[in-house]
Amino acid sequence: MSIINCPLSIQKVDAIILAAGDFPTHPVPLQALEQYRDRIICCDGAANTLFQAGYYPESVVGDGDSLSPETYDKLSGRFICISEQDTNDLTKAFHYALSRNYKRLLILGATGKREDHTLGNISLLADYMDHADVRMLTDYGTLTPVGGNAAFTSYPGQQISIFCMDHQPLTVRGLQWPVEDRIITRWWQASLNETLSDHFEIETTGKVIIFQEY
């Protein structure tokens, strides 16, 4: 059984991917952005805001439709244009990170603004986990994709939500409302729970996304 630590350790990260949702304001994602400021892969829709915040990206990836002329001029050849429309800019940035052999990734700025973008970006974690060790940081907590059995470090009273990405039985132990060998058919059914101690465990043969508040 894998053990996944929370609070999040950002000491072993290869790169940050910054998406074009709400720019981070919480200290945890801001600390990650500062610590890896020389390895920020930015979706093109977030580049304008990134410059305004005082950061310079390693690369900006996307189809270029969201770049202002001023931002484009600042990039000095660091813009990676991928014009295909079968994937969104976050996925384009993710695959570019893989091409750089970055396999431990934090995604920031992927929530907020339009709800359809937020839901789509969160669901992509279930695909990304097949290729990299990836987590998403928001201004409220951490989203971690998991396949199979896992134990999470925690603290008593931490707010937890679990989102099943397929119809495989789920067992959760160590939460106020445990789940025993249940097939979750709607995202709300395993949400809004909380831990009883310093860890909790999940068992499943499918894929789940775990939200843990900071």
ChimeraX attribute file (.defattr): number of C-alpha atoms within 10 A of each C-alpha:
attribute: neighborCount
match mode: 1-to-1
recipient: residues
	/A:1	10
	/A:2	11
	/A:3	13
	/A:4	17
	/A:5	12
	/A:6	17
	/A:7	16
	/A:8	14
	/A:9	10
	/A:10	16
	/A:11	9
	/A:12	8
	/A:13	18
	/A:14	18
	/A:15	24
	/A:16	29
	/A:17	26
	/A:18	28
	/A:19	24
	/A:20	24
	/A:21	21
	/A:22	18
	/A:23	21
	/A:24	21
	/A:25	12
	/A:26	14
	/A:27	10
	/A:28	19
	/A:29	25
	/A:30	16
	/A:31	13
	/A:32	20
	/A:33	21
	/A:34	12
	/A:35	14
	/A:36	15
	/A:37	17
	/A:38	15
	/A:39	20
	/A:40	24
	/A:41	26
	/A:42	30
	/A:43	32
	/A:44	30
	/A:45	23
	/A:46	21
	/A:47	27
	/A:48	18
	/A:49	15
	/A:50	20
	/A:51	13
	/A:52	10
	/A:53	10
	/A:54	8
	/A:55	15
	/A:56	19
	/A:57	21
	/A:58	16
	/A:59	22
	/A:60	29
	/A:61	28
	/A:62	26
	/A:63	20
	/A:64	18
	/A:65	10
	/A:66	16
	/A:67	19
	/A:68	13
	/A:69	9
	/A:70	9
	/A:71	17
	/A:72	18
	/A:73	11
	/A:74	12
	/A:75	15
	/A:76	8
	/A:77	10
	/A:78	14
	/A:79	22
	/A:80	17
	/A:81	14
	/A:82	15
	/A:83	14
	/A:84	11
	/A:85	10
	/A:86	8
	/A:87	11
	/A:88	15
	/A:89	24
	/A:90	24
	/A:91	21
	/A:92	21
	/A:93	24
	/A:94	25
	/A:95	16
	/A:96	19
	/A:97	24
	/A:98	14
	/A:99	10
	/A:100	11
	/A:101	12
	/A:102	18
	/A:103	18
	/A:104	18
	/A:105	22
	/A:106	22
	/A:107	27
	/A:108	25
	/A:109	24
	/A:110	25
	/A:111	25
	/A:112	17
	/A:113	12
	/A:114	10
	/A:115	11
	/A:116	10
	/A:117	16
	/A:118	15
	/A:119	13
	/A:120	13
	/A:121	20
	/A:122	17
	/A:123	17
	/A:124	13
	/A:125	25
	/A:126	20
	/A:127	12
	/A:128	17
	/A:129	17
	/A:130	12
	/A:131	12
	/A:132	17
	/A:133	18
	/A:134	22
	/A:135	22
	/A:136	23
	/A:137	26
	/A:138	25
	/A:139	20
	/A:140	15
	/A:141	20
	/A:142	23
	/A:143	21
	/A:144	21
	/A:145	26
	/A:146	24
	/A:147	17
	/A:148	14
	/A:149	18
	/A:150	16
	/A:151	18
	/A:152	19
	/A:153	16
	/A:154	24
	/A:155	17
	/A:156	14
	/A:157	15
	/A:158	17
	/A:159	18
	/A:160	20
	/A:161	18
	/A:162	24
	/A:163	20
	/A:164	26
	/A:165	19
	/A:166	15
	/A:167	14
	/A:168	16
	/A:169	16
	/A:170	23
	/A:171	15
	/A:172	21
	/A:173	17
	/A:174	20
	/A:175	20
	/A:176	13
	/A:177	14
	/A:178	15
	/A:179	19
	/A:180	13
	/A:181	12
	/A:182	14
	/A:183	16
	/A:184	19
	/A:185	14
	/A:186	13
	/A:187	12
	/A:188	12
	/A:189	15
	/A:190	21
	/A:191	15
	/A:192	12
	/A:193	18
	/A:194	22
	/A:195	22
	/A:196	17
	/A:197	15
	/A:198	14
	/A:199	20
	/A:200	21
	/A:201	18
	/A:202	23
	/A:203	20
	/A:204	20
	/A:205	14
	/A:206	16
	/A:207	22
	/A:208	24
	/A:209	21
	/A:210	21
	/A:211	21
	/A:212	23
	/A:213	20
	/A:214	18
